[in-house]
Amino acid sequence: MELDGGSGELTADVDSLGDTSEDVVLADLSADTADLTARDDVITLDDVTATLTKAGARPSAASTPKAPPSTRSTCRSR
């Protein structure tokens, strides 16, 4: 995940049929604030909007076929 100035991207390396695509953009991110402050080496963000890209919608739909098109999610990166 990359966030700079209140906007960014959620990326991942995607394996499909033995081929790996690196840094695939799964969602475009928008935050209410550009201020990032670490507490105990952790940055917590609230009210971040994630808009799935075409590449991001494909694996999400396959893994949750009955999920509504717009759901609230939590993303943790370690």
VENMOPE-V82349 format. One record per backbone hydrogen bond with DSSP energy under -1.0 kcal/mol. NH is the residue of the N-H (numbers start at 0). CO is the residue of the C=O. If there is no record, write none. Layout:
# VENMOPE-V82349
nh->NH co->CO
nh->NH co->CO
This chain:
# VENMOPE-V82349
nh->1 co->8
nh->3 co->6
nh->6 co->3
nh->7 co->28
nh->8 co->1
nh->9 co->26
nh->11 co->23
nh->13 co->20
nh->15 co->18
nh->18 co->15
nh->20 co->13
nh->23 co->11
nh->25 co->9
nh->26 co->9
nh->27 co->50
nh->28 co->7
nh->29 co->48
nh->30 co->5
nh->38 co->41
nh->41 co->38
nh->48 co->29
nh->50 co->27
nh->52 co->25
nh->56 co->52
nh->57 co->53
nh->59 co->55
nh->60 co->56
nh->61 co->57
nh->62 co->58
nh->63 co->59
nh->66 co->63
